Amino acid sequence: MPFPLFDRSRLLLKPISERIPDFTQKQMIDPETPVLRNLGLNHASLDILANRVRNAKEQKRTVLWMLGASVIHNGNSPALIKLMEEGYVTHYALNGAAAFQDFELAMVGGTMENFVRYVGEGQFGLWTETGEKFNEAVKDGFHCGMGFGEAVGRMIDREDFPYKKNSLLWNAYKLGIPATVHIVLGCDVYQELPGFDGAAAGATSYIDFLIYTQGIMNLEGGCFYNFGSRTIGPEVYLKALSMSRNVKHRNGEKIAHFTTSVIDVLPLEGLDVHEAPPKSDPRYYFRPWKTILARTVADGGESYYIAGEDKEIIPDLAQKIRKI
């Protein structure tokens, strides 16, 4: 006997014009403005990470950056776009929230909302125009056999959104560079809406996973940096790396010598992040540590952890890579 389903047609949706955004295009960080260096950050590690990216570019190896939503709503997109345009980053991977925020910024110039206020009203995420367009983009992409990220970038291009200049997904689409989106069903606000199609979203995101995995095939000598994605980032990377190593090993090859980095706010100073913490330590469940920094680089890779805000670290790292 089937269980009862929630009827999304009962939802009260409001126009996006009634939402007060927490972040707008005006708060984007100019990638050319000299950064005020925070002496508390490990700048020696940033220099190493920048050098690894430049070396990977010279060797035509994968440089894949995984992005959590904070990277987008902290205004880092202009710096990320510059790195993509200049050939330093070959692939961006985003979680669903990051992709939706990028889309909203391109469409209406603002994103994010006051969680406390709107969840109390039962209105959190329940806005019409941006969510409807986003879901339409994914469904259209599904019918064309596209991946999630490409489908969203195409919608931004096709509709000529007024703020597309700073859209990571649109710029990737325009440049023909992978910008993949890795979703979890039930986790993102656009999935609340009646127009969301779980089958289309799952299929397009899985295409993106296969695109991502193909990129990991070229990770030997390359770089994988994870910015603020504590679950999706390490888990997608782990599965894609296992699949890629499986194929490489059958051909007598390896994916072992590459550089990983985790940039997050959790303080881990004074700890050996190259060894996974014991299960008795609650930080064992901080997946980026055990997966990205320890276990997957144990056969010859290098890993670096930097504690800090991505809005400070990314502009600094990008300028170091570009030698500004």
GIUR-V452580 format. One line per field, one symbol per residue. ss: DSSP state (H for helix, E for strand, - for the rest). A space follows every 10 residues. Layout:
ss->???
This chain:
ss->-------HHH ---E-HHH-- --EEHHH--- ---------- --HHHHHHHH HHHHHHHH-- --EEEEE-HH HHH---HHHH HHHHH----- EEEEEHHHHH HHHHHHHH-E E---HHHHHH ------E-HH HHHHHHHHHH HHH----HHH HHHHHHHH-- ---HHH-HHH HHHHH--EEE EE------HH HH-----HHH HHHHHHHHHH HHHHHH---- --EEEEE--- -HHHHHHHHH HHHHHHHHHH --------EE EEEE------ ---------- -HHHH-HHHH HHHHHHH--- -EEEEEE--H HHHHHHHHHH HH--
